[in-house]
Amino acid sequence: MVSPGLDQASKKTLVLHVGPHKTGSTYLQNRLLKNRETLQVQGWEYPELGIRQFAQHRIYQWLIGNTAAAGDVTESAFLDMMSRSPRVILSSEEFVYLKPDRLRRLHALLGDTDIRIVYFLRTPVDLWPSHWQELVRWGRDDTLLEYLASFPGWTRTVEAGSMNPLVHLKKYADVFGKQALWIICYDNIVEQGDDIFDFFWRQILNLRDVAPPGATRIIHPSQPLHMIEMLRSLNQLYHERLGKSPSDRIVATYQKQQKTIEASAAYDGFKSAFLEHASEVRLSSRQEGIRAQERRLITNFGDRIINKVSDDRLFIKDVFERTVPYAQRYWTEKFGFGNYISMILAGLDLD
């Protein structure tokens, strides 16, 4: 599979990085934004239009019709941006949630542009718990088990297809054509000690010069599970009292008081009780549902996965396994921490 590069001087190229969540997207976007000038010298534009934080999230909002959140992104602004730059990179992990009608609209606007859809694959063994933590930070109060039960359809905590690469890739292939897909095994980059920005620089942009150096820190690292459980419990109490999600307000205000809260003896008791009474869920790439997903990815999209191990194997690592502690929904009431959670919530500045 030949990487896209500067081989079609007369044809406009769009590299559309669609995530998904928890595959290093924020880190990649941060590096792209910091290296806009270097990219321009190399013939690529990472445009400022629609930037929120590090990525073009406002372009996603415009595409779904949310003009209030789209800011300065309009159809004319988008088309003007595309007309001024022969080779454009757009990135938002929200793009993966665009519905087919929105994708068809985007396709129509782009005309005969050479479109490259960049998608990172990560094993569900690590992806699912990481995504669940992200949802908690954004105000959800689902337990890990409630979240995981969505995938076989036992609960409706999340839409079953929302984190299913087969659903994402088929949708993009149906609109843009299978040949537009450029699929990357995230875990193989990590296993080989490579950097996803460097890989993107070499394999997607086909740039021969060495990628500019940059910080390799994780932008949104995983948090200890007892802290995630504290946030989930606070989200749950907020939702029960007010009938709505707190969004990211609780995590934002909690972080301001985190050192004080977590230095108390009461917090130590909460942490110890969580670790003592938590149940465990075991995830393994040997489990049939996860194995079946990998087989279907190889069957349906194997020729578009640029760093797979072989024609019948995606990942370098033989087996992915982890055991994750989780709490039941009302465990804090059962073990006497209901008043403590209420006190913490009351002390947060949520106004």
PyMOL commands that set and color helices and strands:
alter all, ss='L'
color gray80, all
select helices_A, chain A and resi 25-34+36-41+57-63+67-70+75-84+93-97+100-110+124-137+144-148+165-176+178-180+186-191+196-204+225-242+249-262+265-277+288-304+331-334+338-347
alter helices_A, ss='H'
color red, helices_A
select strands_A, chain A and resi 13-17+87-91+114-121+181-185+279-284+321-326
alter strands_A, ss='S'
color yellow, strands_A
deselect
rebuild
show_as cartoon
